[in-house]
Structure formats: structure tokens, C-alpha cells
Amino acid sequence: MMHIPRVQSMTNGDTVMASVEIEAPPERIFRALVGKEVEQWWGSADTYRMVDWSADLRVGGHWTVVVRTADGKAMPASGEFLDIEAPRRIVQTRTYDWDHPTLGRRQTTVAWLLQQVGRGTRLTVCHGGFAGLSNAATEHAEGWARVLAWLQAHVDAERPAAHEQRIDDGKASRSPCPP
């Protein structure tokens, strides 16, 4: 039976919120978000793929990636880590290093909150910095829904169905949105 992603994504025009529950512990999801593994799951053959991922995983450290479109165009993005609380929270800036059609080169902030729930992790993304650019926010809300579904499918594919691990409920201590 195929797992149907239960991804939720929305925007108020200034901030995007998206979330998904994945049957894996927060430590596993955290590794997928910040390691070279990003290149394995983020994207699809008919949209784009993330390549050349590099991250200095510390507060003040920088990250870079190249978004390679289906037609081979390379579009770099980069940012800085503002807060890291492994495996529960990552806050980073993000800038397209090219002229994005709805966002340009505006710097935005992406916060990831990983909360242990039931048999897995609730991953919430809060992406802010779209004030005055509601079309960009709407586009990114749709994009985050795709990204979280890709991550969920990637992690689900590696989990042996017969050997699922029970994870006790945990509690998150902070809001995913940066101040």
C-alpha cells in the first residue's frame, strides 16, 4: 500500500508555514536536512535537483547549494545558519544568487522545527521574509509542500515495513518561527 503524504502548507502572504509527519526519529530527519543527503531527496527529475550541497553546520556557518533545473540550468542559493539545536531546530537565512522571478535576491529566513510525536517526527517549516511579495509567498508555499513530500517519500522508502520502531512522544520547546 502506498503511503499518502499528509503535508500541509499555507501562507498569509508574508510567511509560509508547512508541516509533515514522518515515521522516523528527529535525529534521522535532522541529518537529511543538513547533510549531503539533501542531494538524494530534494527534487525530482521533472522539476529540479539540489546538487553541490555544502554546509558549515554551526551558528554563523554558511551553506551553499546549486538548484539544477530539469533542462540543466544551474541556479545557486546560499545562506547562513542563525541557530542550530540538533536535532530539534535549525534557523537559516536563504538567498537566491540569481534573479528569482517573484522574489529576486531578497534574503529570507527558514526555520525548521523537529518535534518527536507518536512514532515519528513532526517537521514544521516557517519561511519568513516575503512582506510585500505575496506571489512569492504563494509560490514558496506550494514548493514547501512538494519538498516535504519528497523528504517523507525518501525516508519512508528506506524504512523496512516489518521493523518499524516505536518512538515515544516528545515536546518541542520553541516556536519554529524566528522572531
C-alpha positions as CSV (number, residue, x, y, z in Angstrom):
1,M,0.0,0.0,0.0
2,M,1.4,3.4,-1.0
3,H,1.8,6.0,1.8
4,I,-0.1,9.2,1.0
5,P,1.8,12.2,2.2
6,R,0.0,14.3,4.7
7,V,1.7,17.6,4.1
8,Q,0.1,20.9,5.0
9,S,1.3,24.2,3.6
10,M,-0.1,27.7,3.8
11,T,0.8,31.4,3.7
12,N,-0.6,34.7,4.9
13,G,1.3,36.5,2.2
14,D,4.3,37.4,4.5
15,T,5.2,34.0,6.0
16,V,4.9,30.4,4.8
17,M,4.1,27.5,7.2
18,A,4.4,23.9,6.1
19,S,4.4,20.7,8.1
20,V,4.5,16.9,7.7
21,E,4.7,13.9,10.0
22,I,7.4,11.4,9.1
23,E,7.9,7.9,10.7
24,A,11.5,8.4,11.7
25,P,13.2,9.9,14.8
26,P,14.2,13.6,14.8
27,E,17.9,12.7,14.6
28,R,17.2,11.0,11.2
29,I,15.3,13.9,9.8
30,F,17.9,16.4,11.0
31,R,20.6,14.5,9.2
32,A,18.6,14.5,6.0
33,L,18.1,18.3,6.2
34,V,21.7,19.4,6.8
35,G,23.9,16.7,5.2
36,K,25.0,15.8,1.7
37,E,21.9,13.6,1.6
38,V,19.9,16.7,0.5
39,E,21.1,15.8,-3.0
40,Q,19.4,12.5,-2.8
41,W,15.9,13.5,-1.9
42,W,15.4,17.2,-2.6
43,G,13.9,17.5,-6.1
44,S,12.7,15.3,-8.9
45,A,13.7,14.6,-12.5
46,D,10.9,16.7,-13.9
47,T,11.4,19.8,-11.7
48,Y,14.9,20.3,-10.3
49,R,17.5,18.7,-8.1
50,M,19.8,20.0,-5.4
51,V,23.5,19.5,-6.3
52,D,26.8,20.6,-4.8
53,W,25.5,20.9,-1.3
54,S,28.0,22.3,1.2
55,A,27.3,23.3,4.8
56,D,29.4,24.6,7.7
57,L,27.0,23.4,10.3
58,R,27.5,25.9,13.1
59,V,25.9,29.2,14.1
60,G,27.5,31.7,11.8
61,G,28.4,28.9,9.3
62,H,27.5,29.3,5.7
63,W,25.8,26.8,3.3
64,T,25.5,26.7,-0.5
65,V,23.7,24.6,-3.0
66,V,23.0,24.7,-6.7
67,V,19.5,24.1,-7.9
68,R,19.8,22.3,-11.2
69,T,16.6,22.5,-13.3
70,A,15.2,19.7,-15.5
71,D,16.7,21.5,-18.5
72,G,20.1,21.7,-16.9
73,K,20.2,25.3,-15.8
74,A,22.2,26.0,-12.6
75,M,20.7,28.4,-10.1
76,P,22.8,28.8,-6.9
77,A,21.4,29.6,-3.4
78,S,23.2,30.3,-0.2
79,G,22.8,31.4,3.4
80,E,24.0,31.4,7.0
81,F,23.0,29.3,10.0
82,L,21.5,31.6,12.6
83,D,20.5,28.9,15.2
84,I,21.1,25.2,15.5
85,E,19.8,23.0,18.3
86,A,20.4,19.5,17.0
87,P,18.2,17.5,16.4
88,R,15.3,19.9,17.2
89,R,15.8,23.2,15.4
90,I,17.6,24.9,12.5
91,V,17.2,28.5,11.6
92,Q,19.0,29.8,8.5
93,T,18.9,32.6,6.0
94,R,18.3,31.9,2.3
95,T,19.1,33.9,-0.7
96,Y,18.9,33.0,-4.4
97,D,22.1,34.1,-6.0
98,W,20.2,34.8,-9.2
99,D,17.1,36.9,-10.1
100,H,14.2,34.7,-8.9
101,P,11.1,35.8,-10.9
102,T,8.9,36.6,-7.8
103,L,11.5,37.0,-5.0
104,G,14.6,38.4,-6.8
105,R,17.6,38.1,-4.5
106,R,15.8,39.0,-1.3
107,Q,17.1,37.3,1.8
108,T,14.5,35.2,3.7
109,T,14.7,33.1,6.8
110,V,13.8,29.5,7.1
111,A,13.2,27.8,10.4
112,W,12.9,24.1,10.8
113,L,11.3,22.6,14.0
114,L,11.5,18.8,14.5
115,Q,9.2,17.6,17.2
116,Q,9.1,14.0,18.3
117,V,5.4,12.7,18.1
118,G,4.0,9.3,18.3
119,R,6.0,7.0,16.0
120,G,8.0,9.7,14.3
121,T,8.7,13.4,13.8
122,R,6.5,16.4,13.0
123,L,8.6,18.6,10.8
124,T,7.4,22.2,10.6
125,V,8.9,24.8,8.3
126,C,8.4,28.5,8.9
127,H,9.7,30.6,6.0
128,G,9.5,34.3,6.5
129,G,10.6,37.5,4.7
130,F,8.0,37.7,1.9
131,A,6.4,41.0,3.1
132,G,5.0,42.8,0.1
133,L,5.6,39.8,-2.2
134,S,2.5,37.6,-1.7
135,N,3.0,35.9,-5.1
136,A,6.4,34.7,-4.0
137,A,5.0,33.5,-0.7
138,T,2.2,31.6,-2.5
139,E,4.8,30.0,-4.9
140,H,7.0,29.0,-1.9
141,A,4.1,27.5,0.0
142,E,3.4,25.2,-3.0
143,G,7.1,24.5,-3.2
144,W,7.4,23.6,0.5
145,A,4.5,21.1,0.1
146,R,6.5,19.4,-2.7
147,V,9.8,19.4,-0.7
148,L,8.3,17.9,2.4
149,A,6.5,15.2,0.4
150,W,9.9,14.4,-1.3
151,L,11.6,14.1,2.1
152,Q,8.7,12.0,3.5
153,A,8.9,9.6,0.5
154,H,12.7,9.4,0.8
155,V,12.7,8.4,4.5
156,D,9.7,6.1,4.0
157,A,11.5,4.2,1.2
158,E,14.4,3.3,3.5
159,R,12.3,2.1,6.4
160,P,11.7,-1.6,6.5
161,A,7.9,-2.1,6.9
162,A,8.4,-5.2,9.2
163,H,10.8,-3.5,11.6
164,E,9.1,-0.2,12.5
165,Q,10.5,1.3,15.7
166,R,8.2,2.9,18.3
167,I,9.2,6.4,19.3
168,D,7.7,7.9,22.5
169,D,6.0,11.3,22.3
170,G,8.2,14.4,23.0
171,K,7.6,18.1,23.3
172,A,9.0,21.0,21.4
173,S,10.2,23.9,23.5
174,R,10.0,26.8,21.0
175,S,8.0,28.1,18.1
176,P,9.5,27.3,14.6
177,C,9.2,30.9,13.5
178,P,12.1,33.2,14.1
179,P,11.4,36.4,16.0
